Amino acid sequence: MPYLPNPASPKDEIYEKSCDVLLREIMRCRRLGIAYLVTHLGSHGGSGREFGINRVADALTGALTAAEEATGSSSSKKPFMILLENTAGTKNSIGGQFADIGDILKITDETFPNAIGVCTDTCHAFAAGYDLTSAEGFERTIADFEDAVGLKRLKVIHLNDTKGDCASHLDRHEHIGLGRIGTEGLKRVVTHPALSKRIFILETPIDETRGDKENIAVVKEMAGYAGTE
């Protein structure tokens, strides 16, 4: 999903446009056989966390309902799931805390229990205050996620280092191992038994320091796959 939609917005025009974009993206994914659609949750604009949670949940259930009505409920359809991405926890945003995502899922599960999962971004989690640099902090983060959301809901990990400090709310991605999370912190992510089989996607910079190929090579070395294609 593009950044433009804001399904938590209190402004009806923005909210309705966001719902329309979400529906179009769902329909496009289903036509193309794409398994996952990652979406950001937006900002409640000062209307409060509870308002934002309910607003996002309504947008998700509304778009999924409209998509079902448009395509039917054929059992032959390829698996498809919307993934809610955590945020860096900037002011008024929804998704900075794992509990935000968990509360949305509690609502959407009443209608679509198998249609929505989670994508976690390591840069965003660190920026929101989840410590990934120490073994203790990392295990605490895993436990918090399990309690609030459930690891079974986690399908994709956006593996990124970060330029900002923990709890800085700064969403600035950095090359793998060169940022504030660092090599050891990200190595824990890619080698943890509960996470290592998930889909990993890098959103790291491309500049004179490194490109995608070099960052992927670093991750493979962390995971013990150095030298593989």
Secondary structure, 3 states (H helix, E strand, C coil): CCCCCCCCCCCHHHHHHHHHHHHHHHHHHHHHCCCEEEECCCECCCCCHHHHHHHHHHHHHHHHHHHHHHHCCCCCCCCCEEEEECCCCCCCECCCCHHHHHHHHHHHCCCCCCCEEEEEEHHHHHHHCCCCCCHHHHHHHHHHHHHHCCHHHEEEEEECEECCCCCCCCCCEECCCCCCCHHHHHHHHHHCCCCCCCEEEECCCCCCCCCHHHHHHHHHHHHCCCCCC
